[in-house]
Amino acid sequence: GGSISIFNGASVIVVSTIVTETKAHTEKGYGGAFRVVDSSLVLNGVVLTGCAANQGGAIYVQNSKLDADNVTSTSCKATKGGRGGSVFAQGSKKERVIRNSVFTESSASLGDGGVVYAAYSSMTLIAVQVTNAHARRGGAFFLDASTFHHSACTISGTNTTDQGGLFLQSSLSPNGAARNSSLVGKSDGAR
């Protein structure tokens, strides 16, 4: 990660913290602010601005728990055709919850998931606001072989060059759910 790397069963809690202009500079670049592998990350009241990495512009989680509450992410991006402008989540059925959070100007311009990319994963979003997210596929969210639940979310101003503001493929189960959420002002729509 550009700022913090968490490995091998570690559990880290980050509260009331500002992370600005951090970048993962390795060739593959995992997590502009946080890289979490086989561990647990809890964020509360965290502000992420201008973070960048090839996979997970701000946050990269692999086989790890993510619990994010009251997170603000602005102008974070996945670079070099990467995935997950703000969040990249892959592997295992560990709990991944994002709530009461705002994502603005997140992008994966040449890749997938302007805000969130999740593969072989489970993702729950509650009261999340997305504004002006951009990606090749999944302007806001790209879910591959994943379970996805969202409630009271607002997604506006997404833009894609190929497919959908919300892109789901190869769902692991038919149990995805959307409640009281809206998708407005998008270019290319949801698929």
HELIX and SHEET records of a PDB file:
SHEET    1   A 7 ILE A   4  PHE A   7  0                                        
SHEET    2   A 7 PHE A  34  VAL A  37  1                                        
SHEET    3   A 7 ILE A  59  GLN A  62  1                                        
SHEET    4   A 7 VAL A  87  GLN A  90  1                                        
SHEET    5   A 7 VAL A 116  ALA A 119  1                                        
SHEET    6   A 7 PHE A 141  ASP A 144  1                                        
SHEET    7   A 7 LEU A 166  GLN A 169  1                                        
SHEET    1   B 7 SER A  11  VAL A  15  0                                        
SHEET    2   B 7 SER A  40  ASN A  44  1                                        
SHEET    3   B 7 LYS A  65  ASP A  69  1                                        
SHEET    4   B 7 ARG A  96  THR A 104  1                                        
SHEET    5   B 7 THR A  72  THR A  74  1                                        
SHEET    6   B 7 VAL A  47  THR A  49  1                                        
SHEET    7   B 7 ILE A  18  THR A  20  1                                        
SHEET    1   C 7 SER A  11  VAL A  15  0                                        
SHEET    2   C 7 SER A  40  ASN A  44  1                                        
SHEET    3   C 7 LYS A  65  ASP A  69  1                                        
SHEET    4   C 7 ARG A  96  THR A 104  1                                        
SHEET    5   C 7 SER A 122  THR A 131  1                                        
SHEET    6   C 7 THR A 147  SER A 151  1                                        
SHEET    7   C 7 ALA A 177  ARG A 179  1                                        
SHEET    1   D 7 SER A  11  VAL A  15  0                                        
SHEET    2   D 7 SER A  40  ASN A  44  1                                        
SHEET    3   D 7 LYS A  65  ASP A  69  1                                        
SHEET    4   D 7 ARG A  96  THR A 104  1                                        
SHEET    5   D 7 SER A 122  THR A 131  1                                        
SHEET    6   D 7 THR A 154  SER A 156  1                                        
SHEET    7   D 7 SER A 182  VAL A 184  1                                        
SHEET    1   E 2 ALA A  52  GLN A  55  0                                        
SHEET    2   E 2 LYS A  77  ARG A  83  1                                        
SHEET    1   F 3 SER A 107  ASP A 112  0                                        
SHEET    2   F 3 HIS A 134  ARG A 137  1                                        
SHEET    3   F 3 ASN A 159  GLN A 163  1                                        
END                                                                             
